[in-house]
């Protein structure tokens, strides 16, 4: 018997849906792994750039203090200044690529602090660069300015970025969770698909059992059903009555 075309298409769809869902789960699973790696790598780069900037700030302050006390030369101080000045754009560029940081409303705190630092460092370029003798009074003022920037940047790093309860940490977690919703959706669809298959299999089994237990023409219980029922009743050791009806014979017919 040829099955209807709609039924055939339905079976083909079910056959293809399972492997398709598995492929989607694998692809989305690899996506969340890549997202996690990217978030962790970007976070590490952001932290490292700020830590390096903080280190150069501290080193420059040491050099300024040494020059004030005649413990180093102007060339050595100028070299330290150039390293600090070159470190600031690197930190700004790294932070600008941090997607989690960009999604935070007050994410400009750290970038504003670094921008202000860049302005103050650039302002002292004419005082330090290319000078054989540098004003110690100006350096003393600049050292205090650098210390204020260092404390502000370090405090922002500790409380607003590195803390596990910070908005930045919550944003990175949110980014990962959003990526996880995609494979979770396909996993749920796959379980629904399995549930549908099991339900369809159970229904088909019930239909087949009903066809075995009933005669297709008379719709009465079949011989197999009667024999199974008798076996079940005989195992209970309880009395039962079997009523058999014989087809009436016509006149002239031999009864069996």
Secondary structure, DSSP 8 states (H G I E B T S, - for coil): ----HHHHHHHHHHHHHHHHHHHHHHHHHHHHHHHHHHHHHHHHHHHHHHHHHHHHHHHHHHHHHHHHTTSS-HHHHHHHHHHHHHHHHHHHHHHHT-HHHHTSTTTHHHHHHHHHHHHHHHHTHHHHTT-SS--HHHHHHHHHHHHHHHHHHHHHIIIIIISTTSHHHHHHHHHHHHHHHHHHHHHHHHHHHHHHHHHHHHHHHHHHHHHHHB-TTT-SB-HHHHHHHHHHHHHTT-------------TT----
